[in-house]
Amino acid sequence: MTISGLIQKEFNRIKSDRRTLILLFSIPMILIVIFGLTTGVGPTKFFTAAIISRDEMPTYDDFPSNSTDYDNIFISIMEHNTTTWDLYRQFNSTNIEEYHQAFNSCFYMLKNELIDVFIILPQNFSESIANNSNPVLIYYIDGSDSSAVGALEVAIQEPLALFRVEINMIENFTIMVPHLEFGVPSWESQLLNYALSLILPIIIVGTTMNLTSLSIVSEGPLPRMLITPTAKRDIILSKLIANTVIMIMQATEIFIMTSFFGLYSLGSLFDFYLVLMLIGFSGVAIGLFISAISPTEQGANQMYLMMFIVIIIFSGTLLSVDSLGGAKFLADFLPLSHAAVLITDITLRGLPLNLEHVLFLLMISLVFITIAYIAYKFKKLEV
């Protein structure tokens, strides 16, 4: 049988499995509709900060003394005395050019997740404290984790309290947040957009694995087909092509539905669509692997459930990847940890495709397809 005939046969088999097709296309639609019609925010985390001090820049009018006594105290407290903060880097700006360079550097670090927030000490910071005239702190925070704004309001109290004790100043301190960086605007569908990086990869991987996990083990005519000159390589390839086409249809549905319900993306929509297909392709590959090594349909269903649970546990969403220790390699070799980062970077940070995570997804898919082919090649089937 030719490869085109095998692909057509595989499409006919998929069409006959209406239960799987309904799950494949209805689950993403239902969940996207639910998230799209609700509002909400994302998770909370602690903070790594950078500080730009403009305190050494000249001041005039009500602040003629040009004092710079207090910025180093605040920076030292942030660096050595706090439990909820880590000072990543500090900048001292003595003129406007240095300030702009420092600001751009901090913005780059914020965008690339090296820091969560950067704080600006204005040029009259020490003078305001010396004159007891309401000193000001300004900070820019990564709003891709929206509830971090609320957490920051709590976390900032620790260094402020220590600083006030150090300088014997109990009152008059103002905190300003000019605007959030990388946050979903309040008029957009916040719950949908903050949940995308968590929900979409789970939906896509789970449903595409389910689509292909029975594609080999449940097909009755397959052993008899091997009597003909049909090669096992062609059988695997036809199943991969046919199921990939169905997966692309699902990715297209998800892309259209999220756009309809208020997808907010600072980055390229084409990159977002490409990531959806990469995630789906990894699910197809893992499903083929399960189907190739399973002796029975029941065994394939059990392995699918077990594999899906492991993928979720080591996705970096339930457990931090950094906390996995020696088991971190499992997260690197499973698709969800890479998928979540790619979606967040594109939609909330406006970054281009992270080639490292793209290559990991492609490598994961290639490895599972290769193992599936080897397992199927040496699998004994009764005619």
N, C-alpha and C positions, 0 to 999 in steps of 0.2 A: 504494500500500500504506500502511496506517495505521501510526502509530508503534508501537502495541502489536504489530502483526504483524511489524514490523521487529525489535522487541526479542525476540519469540519466535523468529524466524529466527536471530538472533544467538546465543541460548542453544543452539539446535540445532547451530549451527556449532561453538560452544565444546565442547559435549558430544562431538562427533565427533573433536575433537583430544585424544585421551586422553593422549598423551605429555605435552603441556603441562599438562594437569590433574594428572597424576601428579607432575610436577616441582613444580607450584604448591603442592600440599598435603603432599607427602612430604618435600621438602627441609627446610622449617621443623621438621617433627616429628622427623626424624632428628637434626638439629643440636641442637635443644633437649634431646632425650633424652641425647645425648652430653654436653653441657655440664651437664645436670642431674645426671648420675651421677658427675661428677668434682668435684674441688676445686681451688682455685688462687687467685691474686691478680692484681691489675691492674698497670698501668705505673707508672714512677717519674718524678718530676720534681723540680726545684729549688723553692726556697721564697721566698715573700714573707711577711713577718712583721709583727705589731704587738706592742708591749710595754706591759704595765701594770706600773708600779712602785708598790708599796705601801710603799716604803722610808721615806717621810716620815711614815708613820703611827706613833704612839707605841708603844714596846715596854716591857716590864716584866720582872720576875723576873730571869732571867739576862742580860738585855740592857738595862741601865739607861741606857746612854750616849746612846741615840737618835741614833746616827750615820747620816749619809746621804752618805757619801763615795764609795761604790763603784757605785751604780746608774747614775749619769751616765757613768761610765767604760765600763760594759758597753754601755749604749745607744749611746754614741759609737762603740764598736768595731763594733757591729752596723750602724750607719749608714754608716760611712766606711771601714772596714778589711777587710771580708770580700768574698770573691769569689762565694760561693754563696748569699748572702742579700741581700734588699732590704727595708729597713725602711720599711713603708708609713705607720705612725703610732705615736706613743707617748702614753701617758697617765700622769700623776702623780696618785695618789690619796692625799689627806691624811685621809680619813675613810671610813667604810663606805659612805655614800651615794654618794660619788664612785666608789668601787670598783665598786659594783653598776652604775652608769651606764656605766663604762668596759667592764665585762665584757659587758653587753648590746650595746654598740656593737661590740665585737670579735666577739661571736657573730654579729651581723648581717653583718659584713664577711666572716666565715668562710663563712656560709651562702650569700652571694651572690658567692663566688669572688673577692672583692677581696684576700683574703689566704689563705695556705695553713695558717697556724699563728699562734696568739698565745701569747706567753710572759708569765708572771707572776713578778715578783720580789717575794718575800714581805716582810712588814714588818720582819723581822729580817735582811734580806739583808746590809746593810753591817755590822751588829753581829756577825753570824756570821763574816764575813771578819776583822773586827778581832779577834775572840776566837779565831780559828782553830778554829771549832767546826762544820764541815761545812755550808756554805751550800747552799741548795736553789734549783733552778730548776723551775718548773712550766709545762707547756705543754699546750695543747689543739690537736689537729691534725685536719685534714679527712681523715677516713678513707674518703671516696669513692674515693680512690686509695690502696688498702690498702698497696702496697709503699712508699708515701711514708713510712710509719712507719719502715721499715728505712733508707730514704735519709736521714731526719732524724737518726737516730742517728749517721750518718757526718757529715752536714753541720753538726750542732751542735758537733762537735769543733773546727771552725775558730775560731769566735768564742770558745769556751771556752779554747782554747790561747792565743789572743792576749790574752785577759783575764787568764789566769794569769801570763803573762809580764809584763804591765803591772803587776800588783799583787804580783808575786813570790810567788805561791802555787801550788805544784805538786801538792798532794794535797788530799783532802777536798772533793769537790764532788759533790752528789747531783742527779740529774735525775729528775723525777716526771712521769708521764703519767696523770692521773686517769682518763680514758676517751677513746675516739675519738669525734669528731663525724662523723656521716654515713657511718660505715663499716658494711659488712655484717657482722653478728654471726658469730662463728666457727661457731655451730651451724647457720647457714643455708648454702645452696648458693652458695658464694662465686664460683666461676668463672662459673657461669650469670649471676649478678647483675652482676658486674663486666663481663661480655662483652655484656650486653644492648644497651648503647648503641652498640656497634661492630657486632655480628653481626646484630641484628634489622633495622636499616635496610638493610643490604646484601642480606639475604635477601629482604625485602619488595620493595624497588625492583627488584632483579634479576629476581625471578619475575613480578612484575606487568608489567614491561616486556616480558618474554618472552611473557606471555599475550596482549598486544595488538599486538606489533610486526609480526605477520603478519595482523592482523584485516582490513585493507583490501586489501593487495597480493595476498593469496593467494585471495581469494574470486572464484570463477569467474563466478557469475551476476550479479555486481555491475554490469558494463557493460550487460548486457541490461536490468537493472532500471531503468536510467536512461532507457530508452525510455518507461517509464510515467511518470505524473505525480509519482513519488516524488522528493522534493527531496534534494539532497546533504546539506543541513542535518539532515534527519530521519535519514539513514543514519548520519552521524557521531554524532548524539545517541543513536540506538539502540545503537550499539556502546559508547558511553561508559556508558550506563545498565547494559547487560548485564554488561560487564566490571567495573564498579564493584560490582555485586551479588556477583560471584564474589570480588572483592577483599575485600569485607566478610566473606564466609565464611572466607577465609584469615586475616584479622585476628582473627576470633573463635576460630579454631583455635589460633592462636599465643597469644592471651590465655589460653585454657583450659590449654594445655600448659605455659606458663611458670608459671601459678598452681599447677598440679599438681606441678611439679618444684621448687617453693620460691621463687616470685617474692617478693622482699623490696622493699616499696615504702613509703617514708615519706609519699608523697603520695597523691593521689586515684587509685584504680584506674580510675575513669571517665575521668579525664584521660589516663591511660596508654592505655586502649583507644581514645580519640579520636585520640591521636597516631599509633597504629598505622594507623588508617584514613586519616589525613592523609598519612602516608608512602606508603601503598599507592595513594592517589588520584594522587599525583604520579608514581608509576611507571606507572600506567595512562595518564596524559596524555602522558608521554614516549614510551611505546610507540605510542600513536596517532600522534604526530608522526612517529616513524620509519616507520611503515607508510604514512602519507600521502605522504611525500616520496620513498619508495623505488620505483624502477621495476620491480624484480623481487623475488622471495622471497630469492634469494641476496644481492641488495643490501641487503635489510632485515636479514638475519642478520648481514652484515658490519657494517652501521651499528650494530646492537644491541650487538655485541661492542665496537666502538670507543667507543660512547657509555658503555657500562657501565664500561669501563676509565677513561675520563676522569672519570666521576662518583666512582669510588673514589679516584683520585689526588687529586682536589680536594675530598675529603670532610673533610679536617682530621685524619684518622686516620693516614695514612702520612706526610704532611707537615703541620707546624703551619701553621694558617691565617695566623698572623702572619708566618711566614717566606716566604709566597708573594709578598710585595711587590705589584707592579703587577698580578699575576694573582689577587689576592685576590677581585676581583669575580666570578671564575669560581666560587669556593667559595660566594659569597653567592647565586649564581644556580643552584646545584645543590642537590638536596634533602638529601644526607647530612649536610652540615655543620650544618644546622638540626635534623635529626632526632636526631642524637647528643646535642646539647645539651638538647633537650626531654626525652628519655628519662632522661638523667642527673639533670636538675633534679627531675623528678617522683619517680623511684624512690629515689635516694640522698640528695637534699637536702630532699625534702618541699615543694618550691616549687609554686605554681600554674602554669598554662600561661603560658609566656612569649609574650605576644601578638605581639611583634616577629617571633619565629621562626615562629609560626603563620601570620601574614600573609605572610611570605616563602614558606612552603610553598604557601599558597593562590595567591599570585601566580605562582609557578613553574608550578603546574598550569594556571592560567588562560592563561598565555602560550603554553605548549606546545599546549593545546587550540585556541587561536585560530589559531596557525600551522598546525596540522594541518588545520583547517577551510579556511583560505585556500588552502593547498597543494592540498587535495583538490578545492576548488571550481574551480580553474584547471587541474586535471590532465586531460589528454586520455586517454580510455579507448576502446579499440577494441571494438566490439560484435561 
